Amino acid sequence: MIGRAPYLSRLKEHRQRRELTQIELSKISQVSRATIADLEAGKRGAYDSSLKKLARALKVKPHELMKGE
């Protein structure tokens, strides 16, 4: 498995800051709602490609979505 990012502990925070639902973020980012839900719940890490799509959709840098950033 290549390119898994750490858990995105700040994904929900950034999504809510932009007043987006998981469904809306899914449509904008082209990442499934189920994946977004799992990432926000800490059930799994993200592939680099998903991390970049989500960061672009939320207008933040990828590292801003990760824990401790």
Summary of the structure (lengths in Angstrom):
residues: 69
radius of gyration: 10.4
end to end distance: 24.3
largest distance: 32.8
contacts: 190
relative contact order: 0.28
helix: 55%
strand: 6%
